[in-house]
Amino acid sequence: MDLPNSHFLPVGKLASVFANTSATYKFYWFLAILELVEEGNIIIKKRELFSRMISNPWYTVNYFHVSFGKQDLIQDSVRAIIKIENLTINENKKVINFVLENTKKIETINILNHFDKNVPHWFISSWFSGTRNEIYLFSQNFDNGCLYRLEKNHIEINPSWISYLKLNSKILKGFCYWNLSIFLQKRNPNVPDIPNKIYKTITRNSLIKQTNEYWKFVFNELGAVDCIFTNKKLVFDEKKYALDHFVPHAFVSHDLIWNLIPIDKNFNSFKSNKLPLIDKHFDKFYTLQKTAFEVVKSYNSKNKYLEEYLSIFPDLDDNGWDYVRFKETIQPLITIASNNGFSYMKD
């Protein structure tokens, strides 16, 4: 993916910024610049930029548990600040920005200021060669058409770049996210749906269709099903049960029917994004899934949700429900999720 061309600007210099990256700093720094320029800012406080370097990956780190690699301090910074500032995992981005831009807590301020040691001047090092102090000096007159001028507490966007950044903001963000997703996928080779875990906030699709077009048939046939976690009898009553992801949605990032089961609604709040215990819960999960499949198929063999099992059982019609194959699909997902920071339910 290439950056939009310009006959008047050294776009190649900007593109080369991302040629060799060992951490995510440059991506999140540039995304912060784009957001603030979109909002009409030309002179931008570093504190605002550093705050957005934390708020933009907030959900990626805290909710989706994507690993940034050992060399990257953004991940550690996000995890530290959520505790220091007593913020929540699903905190609104505007709230996070406001808190970080105005906090008086020395720990948070030190974390934010740490990024000043390297990020602002190294980002424009493609335009210059030299030490930190030399790059600050060279930037004062926007030498070589550099993107911004460096000051102690702020940057000033080069007037020549403002129109380009505003007109091409969506494309530039796309370029950033695309390269960032490649960078993170290499460090999370077995984690699904990395691109959507970078720019997505915590949003969950409604499961009404899966409820009414699939599980309703199961309840109608069986009358009730047992919650695999609490053993409570569940009837088709939205006040008493919830459709839940066996492997947390925050990890799989999908709503495929083979990962959804009705569970006790009160327990659902407790379970949250915790991982089930394979030895304790998988057999019950497998049995309920298999039973549900057979019930729905008997009602309507063309039910669209039945096709979602083909990703696990491509030869389902010939070999039926293979216990080992299903377990070998689920177990690695749970193991990888655990390795990425998701916690298990207590036994």
C-alpha positions as CSV (number, residue, x, y, z in Angstrom):
1,M,0.0,0.0,0.0
2,D,1.5,3.3,-1.1
3,L,1.0,6.9,0.2
4,P,-0.8,9.4,-2.0
5,N,1.7,11.1,-4.4
6,S,2.4,14.8,-4.4
7,H,4.4,16.9,-6.9
8,F,5.3,19.4,-4.2
9,L,6.1,17.4,-1.1
10,P,8.8,14.7,-0.2
11,V,6.2,12.0,0.3
12,G,9.0,9.4,-0.1
13,K,10.6,10.7,3.1
14,L,7.3,10.1,5.0
15,A,6.9,6.6,3.6
16,S,10.5,5.7,4.5
17,V,9.7,6.5,8.2
18,F,7.9,3.2,8.3
19,A,10.4,1.2,6.3
20,N,12.2,-0.3,9.4
21,T,10.2,-0.5,12.6
22,S,11.0,-2.5,15.8
23,A,8.1,-1.0,17.8
24,T,4.7,0.6,17.3
25,Y,5.7,4.1,18.3
26,K,5.9,5.6,14.9
27,F,2.4,4.3,13.9
28,Y,0.7,5.6,17.0
29,W,2.6,8.9,16.9
30,F,1.5,9.5,13.3
31,L,-2.1,8.5,13.9
32,A,-2.2,11.0,16.8
33,I,-0.9,13.7,14.5
34,L,-3.5,12.9,11.8
35,E,-6.3,13.0,14.4
36,L,-5.3,16.4,15.8
37,V,-4.7,17.9,12.4
38,E,-8.2,16.8,11.4
39,E,-9.5,18.6,14.4
40,G,-7.9,21.8,13.1
41,N,-4.7,21.9,15.1
42,I,-1.4,23.1,13.7
43,I,0.6,23.8,16.9
44,I,0.1,20.6,18.9
45,K,1.2,19.9,22.5
46,K,3.4,16.8,22.9
47,R,1.2,15.9,25.9
48,E,-1.8,15.6,23.6
49,L,0.1,13.4,21.2
50,F,1.5,11.2,23.9
51,S,-2.0,10.8,25.4
52,R,-3.3,9.6,22.1
53,M,-0.4,7.2,21.8
54,I,-2.0,5.6,24.8
55,S,-5.7,6.0,24.1
56,N,-5.5,4.6,20.5
57,P,-4.1,1.2,21.5
58,W,-6.2,1.1,24.7
59,Y,-8.6,-1.6,23.6
60,T,-6.0,-3.5,21.6
61,V,-4.0,-4.0,24.8
62,N,-6.6,-4.1,27.5
63,Y,-9.5,-5.9,25.8
64,F,-8.0,-7.9,22.9
65,H,-4.7,-8.6,24.7
66,V,-2.6,-8.3,21.5
67,S,1.1,-8.6,22.2
68,F,3.3,-5.7,21.0
69,G,6.6,-7.5,21.6
70,K,9.2,-7.1,24.4
71,Q,10.9,-4.0,22.9
72,D,7.6,-2.0,22.8
73,L,6.8,0.1,25.9
74,I,3.4,1.3,24.7
75,Q,1.8,-2.0,25.9
76,D,3.4,-1.7,29.3
77,S,2.5,2.0,29.5
78,V,-1.2,1.3,28.8
79,R,-1.3,-1.5,31.4
80,A,0.3,0.8,34.0
81,I,-1.8,3.8,33.3
82,I,-5.1,1.9,33.5
83,K,-4.2,1.1,37.2
84,I,-2.6,4.4,38.1
85,E,-5.6,6.5,36.8
86,N,-8.2,3.9,37.9
87,L,-9.7,3.8,34.4
88,T,-11.7,0.9,32.9
89,I,-11.0,-1.4,30.1
90,N,-14.0,0.0,28.1
91,E,-13.3,3.6,28.9
92,N,-14.4,6.1,26.3
93,K,-11.4,7.4,24.3
94,K,-12.3,11.0,24.8
95,V,-12.3,10.4,28.6
96,I,-8.9,8.7,28.4
97,N,-7.5,11.6,26.4
98,F,-8.9,14.2,28.9
99,V,-7.6,12.3,31.9
100,L,-4.1,11.9,30.4
101,E,-3.9,15.5,29.2
102,N,-4.8,16.9,32.6
103,T,-3.6,14.4,35.2
104,K,-1.4,15.6,38.0
105,K,-0.1,12.1,38.9
106,I,3.7,12.0,38.5
107,E,3.7,8.3,37.5
108,T,1.5,9.0,34.5
109,I,3.3,12.1,33.5
110,N,6.6,10.3,33.6
111,I,5.3,7.5,31.5
112,L,4.0,10.0,28.9
113,N,7.2,12.0,28.9
114,H,9.3,8.9,28.3
115,F,8.1,8.9,24.7
116,D,9.7,12.4,24.3
117,K,13.2,10.8,24.5
118,N,13.0,9.3,21.0
119,V,9.7,9.4,19.2
120,P,9.3,13.1,18.1
121,H,12.8,13.5,16.6
122,W,13.3,10.0,15.3
123,F,10.1,10.2,13.3
124,I,11.5,13.0,11.2
125,S,15.0,11.6,11.0
126,S,14.3,10.5,7.4
127,W,14.6,14.2,6.5
128,F,17.9,14.7,8.4
129,S,20.8,12.9,9.7
130,G,22.2,13.8,13.1
131,T,21.8,13.7,16.9
132,R,18.6,14.5,18.7
133,N,19.7,18.1,19.3
134,E,20.7,18.5,15.7
135,I,17.4,17.3,14.4
136,Y,15.6,19.7,16.7
137,L,17.8,22.5,15.2
138,F,17.3,21.5,11.6
139,S,13.6,21.3,11.9
140,Q,13.2,25.0,13.0
141,N,13.0,26.2,9.4
142,F,11.2,23.1,8.0
143,D,14.4,22.2,6.2
144,N,14.1,19.6,3.5
145,G,10.3,19.9,3.7
146,C,10.1,18.1,7.0
147,L,6.7,17.3,8.4
148,Y,6.9,19.5,11.5
149,R,9.0,21.8,13.6
150,L,10.2,20.5,17.0
151,E,9.9,22.5,20.2
152,K,10.4,21.5,23.8
153,N,6.7,21.0,24.6
154,H,5.0,21.0,21.2
155,I,5.4,20.5,17.5
156,E,4.2,22.8,14.7
157,I,3.0,21.2,11.5
158,N,4.8,22.5,8.3
159,P,2.2,24.6,6.5
160,S,3.1,22.9,3.3
161,W,1.9,19.6,4.6
162,I,-1.4,20.7,6.2
163,S,-3.6,20.3,3.1
164,Y,-2.0,17.0,2.2
165,L,-2.6,15.6,5.6
166,K,-6.3,16.8,5.8
167,L,-7.2,15.7,2.2
168,N,-5.6,12.3,2.5
169,S,-6.3,11.6,6.2
170,K,-8.4,8.5,5.6
171,I,-5.8,7.0,3.2
172,L,-2.9,7.9,5.5
173,K,-4.7,6.3,8.5
174,G,-5.4,3.2,6.3
175,F,-1.7,3.1,5.4
176,C,-0.8,3.3,9.1
177,Y,-3.3,0.6,10.2
178,W,-2.3,-1.7,7.3
179,N,1.4,-1.5,8.3
180,L,0.6,-1.8,12.0
181,S,-1.5,-4.9,11.4
182,I,1.4,-6.5,9.5
183,F,3.8,-5.6,12.3
184,L,1.5,-7.0,15.0
185,Q,0.5,-10.1,13.1
186,K,4.2,-11.2,12.9
187,R,4.3,-10.9,16.7
188,N,0.9,-12.7,17.1
189,P,0.9,-15.3,14.4
190,N,-1.8,-17.4,15.9
191,V,-4.1,-14.6,17.0
192,P,-7.2,-14.2,14.7
193,D,-8.5,-11.0,13.2
194,I,-5.6,-8.6,14.1
195,P,-6.7,-5.8,11.8
196,N,-10.1,-5.4,13.6
197,K,-8.4,-5.5,16.9
198,I,-6.3,-2.4,16.1
199,Y,-8.8,0.2,15.3
200,K,-12.0,-1.2,16.7
201,T,-13.5,0.0,19.9
202,I,-15.2,-2.6,22.1
203,T,-18.3,-3.3,20.1
204,R,-20.3,-6.5,20.1
205,N,-22.8,-7.4,17.5
206,S,-26.3,-8.4,18.7
207,L,-26.9,-12.1,18.9
208,I,-30.6,-11.9,18.4
209,K,-30.5,-13.6,15.0
210,Q,-28.5,-16.5,16.4
211,T,-31.0,-16.8,19.2
212,N,-34.1,-16.7,17.1
213,E,-32.9,-18.5,14.0
214,Y,-30.9,-21.2,15.7
215,W,-31.1,-21.7,19.5
216,K,-34.9,-21.1,19.7
217,F,-35.4,-24.4,17.8
218,V,-33.3,-26.1,20.4
219,F,-35.3,-24.8,23.3
220,N,-38.6,-25.6,21.5
221,E,-37.5,-29.2,21.0
222,L,-35.8,-29.8,24.4
223,G,-37.9,-27.5,26.6
224,A,-34.8,-26.5,28.5
225,V,-31.0,-26.9,28.4
226,D,-28.5,-27.2,31.2
227,C,-25.9,-24.4,31.7
228,I,-22.6,-26.1,31.2
229,F,-21.0,-23.9,34.0
230,T,-23.7,-23.8,36.7
231,N,-25.9,-26.9,35.7
232,K,-29.0,-24.7,36.1
233,K,-31.9,-25.5,33.8
234,L,-32.4,-22.7,31.3
235,V,-35.6,-22.0,29.4
236,F,-36.2,-19.7,26.5
237,D,-36.3,-16.5,28.5
238,E,-34.0,-13.7,27.8
239,K,-34.1,-12.6,31.5
240,K,-32.7,-15.9,32.6
241,Y,-30.1,-16.9,30.0
242,A,-27.5,-15.2,27.8
243,L,-25.9,-16.4,24.6
244,D,-22.2,-16.6,25.3
245,H,-18.9,-17.2,23.5
246,F,-17.2,-20.3,24.9
247,V,-13.8,-18.9,23.7
248,P,-14.1,-15.2,24.5
249,H,-15.2,-12.9,21.8
250,A,-12.3,-10.6,22.6
251,F,-10.0,-13.3,21.3
252,V,-11.8,-14.9,18.4
253,S,-13.5,-11.7,17.4
254,H,-16.4,-13.5,15.7
255,D,-19.9,-14.8,16.4
256,L,-19.8,-18.1,14.7
257,I,-22.4,-20.5,15.9
258,W,-20.0,-23.3,16.9
259,N,-18.6,-21.0,19.7
260,L,-22.0,-19.8,21.0
261,I,-24.0,-21.5,23.8
262,P,-26.8,-20.4,26.2
263,I,-25.6,-20.0,29.8
264,D,-27.0,-18.7,33.1
265,K,-27.3,-14.9,32.7
266,N,-26.0,-14.2,36.2
267,F,-23.0,-16.3,35.6
268,N,-22.4,-14.6,32.3
269,S,-21.5,-11.4,34.1
270,F,-19.0,-13.2,36.2
271,K,-17.4,-15.2,33.3
272,S,-16.8,-12.1,31.2
273,N,-13.7,-12.7,29.1
274,K,-12.4,-15.5,31.3
275,L,-11.3,-18.8,29.6
276,P,-13.2,-22.0,30.3
277,L,-11.3,-25.0,31.6
278,I,-11.0,-27.6,28.9
279,D,-10.9,-30.6,31.3
280,K,-14.0,-29.4,33.2
281,H,-16.1,-27.7,30.6
282,F,-15.3,-29.0,27.1
283,D,-17.3,-32.3,27.2
284,K,-20.5,-30.5,28.2
285,F,-19.8,-27.8,25.6
286,Y,-19.3,-30.5,22.9
287,T,-22.5,-32.4,23.9
288,L,-24.7,-29.3,23.9
289,Q,-23.2,-28.1,20.6
290,K,-23.8,-31.5,19.0
291,T,-27.3,-31.8,20.3
292,A,-28.2,-28.3,19.1
293,F,-26.8,-29.1,15.6
294,E,-28.8,-32.2,15.3
295,V,-32.0,-30.5,16.5
296,V,-31.7,-27.6,14.1
297,K,-30.8,-29.8,11.2
298,S,-33.9,-31.9,11.9
299,Y,-36.0,-28.7,11.7
300,N,-34.3,-27.3,8.6
301,S,-31.3,-28.9,7.0
302,K,-30.7,-25.7,5.0
303,N,-30.4,-23.5,8.1
304,K,-27.6,-21.0,7.3
305,Y,-25.9,-21.4,10.6
306,L,-25.3,-25.1,10.0
307,E,-22.8,-24.1,7.4
308,E,-20.6,-22.4,10.0
309,Y,-19.6,-25.8,11.3
310,L,-17.9,-26.6,8.0
311,S,-14.9,-24.6,9.1
312,I,-14.3,-27.3,11.8
313,F,-15.9,-30.3,10.1
314,P,-15.4,-29.8,6.3
315,D,-16.5,-33.4,5.8
316,L,-19.4,-33.3,8.3
317,D,-21.9,-35.2,6.1
318,D,-19.5,-38.1,5.8
319,N,-17.9,-38.4,9.2
320,G,-20.3,-36.7,11.5
321,W,-19.2,-34.9,14.7
322,D,-15.6,-35.8,15.4
323,Y,-15.0,-35.2,19.2
324,V,-11.2,-35.1,18.8
325,R,-11.3,-32.7,15.9
326,F,-13.6,-30.3,17.7
327,K,-11.4,-30.4,20.8
328,E,-8.3,-29.9,18.7
329,T,-9.9,-26.7,17.3
330,I,-11.0,-25.3,20.6
331,Q,-8.0,-26.2,22.9
332,P,-5.3,-24.3,20.9
333,L,-7.5,-21.2,20.8
334,I,-7.8,-21.3,24.6
335,T,-4.0,-22.0,25.1
336,I,-3.0,-19.1,22.8
337,A,-5.5,-16.8,24.5
338,S,-4.0,-17.7,27.8
339,N,-0.5,-17.0,26.6
340,N,-1.7,-13.6,25.4
341,G,-3.0,-12.6,28.9
342,F,-6.6,-13.9,29.1
343,S,-7.2,-15.5,32.5
344,Y,-8.9,-18.8,33.3
345,M,-12.1,-19.2,35.2
346,K,-11.5,-20.5,38.8
347,D,-11.9,-24.2,39.2
